[in-house]
Amino acid sequence: MPPDDIIKTLESWDAKSLVAMAQEDESILATLIHLLDEDRFQLRVLALLEELLPSRTNREIYKKLFPRLLLLLTKDRKTAVKAARVMKVLLTQEPPTKGDLRTLLKIMLDTPVGQNDPRWLELADVADKLPLMDYRDVENVVLALMESDNPSLKLVGLKFAKSMSGIRAEDIIKELSYLMTSENPLIVDRALDFVLEILTSPIPLRMEDIVRYLYSLLKALTESAPDAIMTSKARKVFSALVKSAQRYYSLRPTEARESARRLRKEGLEYEAIFIEELVGQPHTPVPYGKETLKMLAEDTSDLPDFLKG
């Protein structure tokens, strides 16, 4: 099909015909990729590519498309989000070289976007879909992403960080806890998914760190999440944390006592008592001030069991 005919079909937005023809003729797909260089066609071509790539991607397509998508990721929000979706499909089908991955992460780090810009969220799950690789060449960029003030970039960094042996597990959990306090419900939702992922996969994390940084945040979300769906998810994740901690500490009573002692020393009384109750250890509540004692005397209906009585 001549390029001019492809352009006419694109202008008339006969998407179904273009998809069908491109599935049979790779030259049409190549022409569509080249048309990404023209602003007027970018959104339509990106929509077509998102549908075509799962069945048509190969290394030659990757080489033509990857650099163009990198450029589009820095464009206006609407174009960038669509480009990110196509990039996600492309990398799932054809994993990037370490050099390309580093370039992609650097562009994400260096492109100024708003706190609620969703383009990077589209790429957060790419880390889960890539084959195992040596990440040493990109570790410094991942650390910078993980420590970013932008919650979407932080989530991307955390997704890659969990596969890197050189990044401390405690730092991953600590940075993840910041996402749990985001004012963006979508970020909190993705953070809950991530917590559930690490609780149900063989990632070498210290249970004490999970309790230290996530217990109270998750408990709060089970009672004060912004909607019923998120409340339900928070309860599911909190339940997974309780079960994981119970399995872990029931086999390690000495470590449970030491963990509780360290947490109490840090002022994390709820977390310490949580661990002690899991393994049936006696505990003594801390002394309370006059106002707290007055509150306890007036109404204990909403208090945890260890503060009642």
Disulfide bonds with the S-S distance in Angstrom:
none
